[in-house]
C-alpha cells in the first residue's frame, strides 16, 4: 500500500474499546495500520464494578478517573483515541426510569453524529467498527452509538451534509462487533468442563433463546496472539474490571486454543469481498488507499 490502512473503532464509554475488539486493534496496529478509537462519552455515570476500587474518592471523581484509565489502555493498545464530548446516559434500572437531561442518548441524531462525522473526515478511515443496532446489549448509549456510526458512515462522504465538518471522506466498510455470541461461549464452556476447570458460562448461555442470531458472523479476525495485550488494556480500566472476576475465569491459553478470533458482521461494504472473511480490510486495494489528512 502507498499509504497506511486506517481503522476507526467507535465506542460508547471508556473500557468498551478494551472489551470489544481490542485484540483486533492491537494486531492491526502492530502490522502498521493506523487505528483511532472514538469514545463518545466520558463514562461519568458508570458504576464502580471492581470492589477494590469502590472508594469514596474514586466515586466522587469517577469521570476523571475513567479518563486516566482510558489513557493507560490507549497506550497499551497502541491506538490513537479521542473523546467526542458527550455525557454518559447511565444504565436505567427499569423501562420507566427517565434518562438524565442532556445525556448522549437523548441528543438529536444530527447533533450526536456531528463530532463523529468530523472525526471520520479528519482521520479518513477505510474501515469502521461499532456495535449492532441492539448496541451489543441494550444500554441506551450503545444503541445511540450504532445510530451515529451508521449516520457518520453514510454522511461523511456527502459534501452536502454536515457542512463545515471537513472535506468529505467515504469509508469503505462498516462492521458490527459480534464478540458476545452463544456459539463462542458454548465452545469455551464445553472446553472448560472437558478439562475439569468448571465453567462460569452456563447461566449466561441459558439466557440465549434457541433462535438464529440477528446478525450472522461474516468475518473472523485471527488475533489470539494479542489476547494478552487485550487483557492488559482491560485491566487498565480498574474501576470497571475486577481482576478476580468473570472476565478472567477462562484461562487465556484456552481461549487462544478454542476461539483465537474476534468476530464481526459486515454491515456495509463499498468494495467487493468474498464471505467469510478473515481480514477487516479484505477487498480494499492500493487504489482505495490515500494519505490521511489528520
URVENDA-V199012 format. One record per run of one state. SS is the DSSP state (@ for helix, = for strand, . for the rest). FROM is the first residue (numbers start at 1). TO is the last residue. Records with the same first field share a line. If there is no record, write none. Layout:
SS=FROM-TO / FROM-TO
This chain:
.=1-5 / 12-15 / 20-21 / 31-33 / 42-50 / 54-55 / 61-61 / 78-79 / 87-103 / 107-108 / 124-126 / 131-139 / 156-172 / 178-181 / 195-201 / 207-218 / 223-223 / 237-245 / 249-251 / 259-260 / 270-276 / 278-285 / 289-294
==6-11 / 34-41 / 80-86 / 127-130 / 173-177 / 219-222 / 261-269 / 277-277
@=16-19 / 22-30 / 51-53 / 56-60 / 62-77 / 104-106 / 109-123 / 140-155 / 182-194 / 202-206 / 224-236 / 246-248 / 252-258 / 286-288
